[in-house]
Amino acid sequence: MLKQDILNSEDVTLLVKTFYSNLLLHEEVKPIFAHVDFEKHMPHMIAFWEFVLLDKAGYTTNIFDKHVNLPLKESDFTLWLKTFEETVNHLFIGDKAELAIQRAQVIAFTFQQKLKNMGKF
């Protein structure tokens, strides 16, 4: 497969769907997503990453608020980030791919700090 950069909505959709398929291969994080209806939730996750990577308007939800009550552990962020980076690097190459990884790192760090400050771990 010849890799290219993340250029459009189809690329973002491929990234998000592949990432979650890869993430759910890890038994330790499956319980976090047990209640998630992925068919219903997937368009929201894709819209978020389109907003982040393609500057596509329309996503206004606070993602932290949507995740704050999940049974997250610090180690989950390491796995989430590792899987995200591996997925991006497997599928894409270029500035937007690097931006995706950078944004994921910032999101993971921000979530961890907020959860620590709340005494969640």
Backbone hydrogen bonds, N-H to C=O, Kabsch-Sander energy under -0.5 kcal/mol:
donor,donor_aa,acceptor,acceptor_aa,energy
3,K,1,M,-0.6
4,Q,91,L,-0.6
7,L,5,D,-0.8
12,V,8,N,-1.9
13,T,9,S,-2.7
14,L,10,E,-2.3
15,L,11,D,-2.5
16,V,12,V,-2.9
17,K,13,T,-2.6
18,T,14,L,-2.3
19,F,15,L,-2.8
20,Y,16,V,-2.4
21,S,17,K,-1.9
22,N,18,T,-2.6
23,L,19,F,-3.1
24,L,20,Y,-2.3
25,L,22,N,-1.3
26,H,23,L,-1.9
27,E,25,L,-0.7
29,V,26,H,-1.5
30,K,26,H,-0.9
30,K,27,E,-0.5
32,I,29,V,-0.9
33,F,29,V,-0.9
33,F,30,K,-0.9
34,A,31,P,-0.9
36,V,33,F,-1.6
38,F,36,V,-1.1
40,K,37,D,-0.6
41,H,37,D,-2.7
42,M,38,F,-2.7
44,H,41,H,-0.9
45,M,41,H,-1.8
46,I,42,M,-2.7
47,A,43,P,-2.3
48,F,44,H,-2.1
49,W,45,M,-2.0
50,E,46,I,-2.3
51,F,47,A,-2.2
52,V,48,F,-2.3
53,L,49,W,-2.8
54,L,50,E,-2.3
55,D,51,F,-0.8
56,K,50,E,-1.6
59,Y,56,K,-0.5
60,T,58,G,-0.7
63,I,61,T,-0.8
66,K,62,N,-1.2
67,H,63,I,-0.7
67,H,64,F,-1.4
68,V,64,F,-1.7
70,L,67,H,-1.9
72,L,70,L,-2.4
76,D,73,K,-1.1
77,F,73,K,-0.8
77,F,74,E,-1.0
78,T,74,E,-1.0
79,L,75,S,-1.9
80,W,76,D,-2.8
81,L,77,F,-2.7
82,K,78,T,-2.5
83,T,79,L,-2.7
84,F,80,W,-2.4
85,E,81,L,-2.9
86,E,82,K,-2.5
87,T,83,T,-2.3
88,V,84,F,-2.7
89,N,85,E,-2.8
90,H,86,E,-1.9
91,L,87,T,-1.9
92,F,88,V,-3.2
93,I,4,Q,-1.7
98,E,94,G,-2.3
99,L,95,D,-2.5
100,A,96,K,-2.5
101,I,97,A,-1.8
102,Q,98,E,-2.5
103,R,99,L,-3.0
104,A,100,A,-2.2
105,Q,101,I,-2.3
106,V,102,Q,-2.2
107,I,103,R,-2.6
108,A,104,A,-2.7
109,F,105,Q,-2.5
110,T,106,V,-2.8
111,F,107,I,-2.8
112,Q,108,A,-2.5
113,Q,109,F,-2.5
114,K,110,T,-2.5
115,L,111,F,-2.7
116,K,112,Q,-2.5
117,N,113,Q,-2.5
118,M,114,K,-1.4
119,G,116,K,-1.5
120,K,115,L,-2.8
121,F,115,L,-0.6
